Amino acid sequence: MSRVGKLPITIPAKIEVNVADNNVVTVKGPKGTLTEKVDRDIIVKVEDGKITLERPTEQKRHKALHGLYRSLIHNMVMGVSEGYKKTLDVVGVGFRASNQGQLLELSIGFSHPIYVLLPSEIKITTASEKGQPPRIILESNDKQLIGQVAAKIRSLRKPEPYKGKGIKYTEEILRRKAGKSAGKK
């Protein structure tokens, strides 16, 4: 049996979970509402403050879907109760980040500023402290969406291995290269 799929999901207080007839799971909480369409073969049960998922057979496809949908529903429950947060650092001399509402403006070494319009489900803040690189803070209840948006922002200027200039996750550890060695004899 799937190790991930067989684990029950505990429903925290103030969280409401509904399963519709067409296998659509809706999770409501203080941070918003999320829905996910579950494959028709997977059975979702909500009882005694726990969500359990069952699969009909031991086929490889059913095993894979069992663990997948358990993880997706768990991420939804965690998102509407606690939320998710990603922070990115803009490292480089003269690199800047600012926002007006959902519009992120980046100056990252190109001849022009780059503008990124973020979805309304994501809350964005930018911070610039003296002695620290500019920081972009993304918050949302949808783990998939926040991860995708953070990866898109990072892809605009990936950190290079010599000086580390670019956009990186705050907790990311970069592998650095030595660069040119001293002159030949």
N, C-alpha and C positions, 0 to 999 in steps of 0.2 A: 504494500500500500504506500502511497505517496506520503513522505514524511511531512512535507509542507501542507498538503491538502487535507490531511486528517486532523490537523490542529484546529480546535474550535476558536472562534473569534469572540472575545468578550466584548459586550456592548457597554460602554461607559454610561454614567448617568447623563441625562439630558440629550441622549442620542436616540433617534427614532429610525427604525429600519423597516421597510416594507418590500415585499416581494409580490409583483403583479403576476397575473396568469401567464403572460408571455415571457416569463423569466427575466423581467427587468427589475433590478435591485435599486431602490432609492434610499439614500441615507441622508437624514436631516440632522443638523446640529447647530450650535451657536455660531459656527464659522461659515454656514451656508448649506447648500444642498447639492449632492452629487448623484448621478445615475449611471448604471452600467448594464448593458444587455449581456446576459450570461447565455452561453451555448445551451441549446435545448436538451442536450444529453445530461448535463450536470444538474443535480437536484439541490436547491438551496432551502434550508430549513432554519426558521427563527423560533427558538423556544428557550425559556428559562434564562433570558438575558445573554444567550450565546447564539452565534450563527455557525451552523455546520454545513459542509458541502459533501455530497455523496456522488459517486460515479457508478454507472450501470455495469461496466465490465472492467477487465484488467488490460484492455487494449492499450497500446502505447499512446495513442491519441487521447484517450480518456484520462490516462495518468497525467499527461502533460497539461490538459485543460483543467484538471482537478487542482493542481498546484497553482496554475496561473490565476484562475478566478478567485481562489482563496487569497492570494497575495493582493490582487486588485481590490477586492472587497475590504481587506484589512487596511490597505492604504487609504481607501475612502473613509473608513471609520476614523482613522487617525487624523486625516485631513480636516474633517468637519469638527473634530473635538479639539485638536491642538494646532493644526495647520503646519505648513512646511515653510522653510526659510533657506534661501541660498544667498551667499555673499560672494561678490567678485571684486578683485582688486585690479585697478588700471595702473600698471607699472611702466614708467618711462618718463624721461625728462620732457616736460611740456604736455604730457597726456592729461586730458581732463574729461570729466563726466558730469553732466547736469541733467535735470529733468524739469519739464513743465507738464504737470498732470501725467498722462500716460506716454508722453513723447520723451524719449531718451536721446540726448545729444552727446556724441562722443567725438573728442579730438584725439586721434590716436596715430598721428604721424603722417596722415595723408594730406594732400593739398586742400582738402575740403572737409568740413565736419560731416559726420555720419549720423543720420537720424533713424531711430528705431521706434515704431509705434507698437506698444505692448497691448495685449488683450486686456479687457476690463476686469477679468477675474484676478489679475495680478496687481498687487500693491507695490509700487516702486518708491524707493528713497535713495538719494545720493548723499554722500558725506565726504567732505574734504577737511582733513585735520592737518595742522602743520607738522611736517616731518613724517607723515604717513601718505601712502598713495591714495588717490581718490577711490572710494568704495561705492559699489552698487549693491543695494540690498533689495532682494525680491522676496515677497511673501504671498502665499496662496494656499488654498485648501486642496488643490489638485496637484498631486505629485508628478504626474506625467507632464502636465502643461508647464509647470515651473522648471522642470528639468530640461524640457525641450527649448524653452525660451532662454535659459541660462546658457545652454550649449550653443544656441544661435548667436548670442552676444559674444561669447568666447571665440567663436569661429571667425569673427570680424578681424581679429588680430591675435592669433595664438601666440603664447609666450615662446620666444626664441631661446635656444639652449646656451648661448654665450653670455649675454647680459641679463636675460630673463625679462626683457621688455615685451609687453603685450598685455592681454587680459587673461587673468588666471583666477581660479577659485581660491578663496582665502586659505582654506585648509590644504590646498594642493602643494605637493612637494615636487619641485622641478629637478630633472637630471641636468646638471650643468656640464658643459664641455670646457676644456682648458684653453682652447684658442691656439694661436700660433706660438710655437716654441721660439726660444731665443735664436739669434742669427747663427748661421753655419760657420764652421772654422775652415 
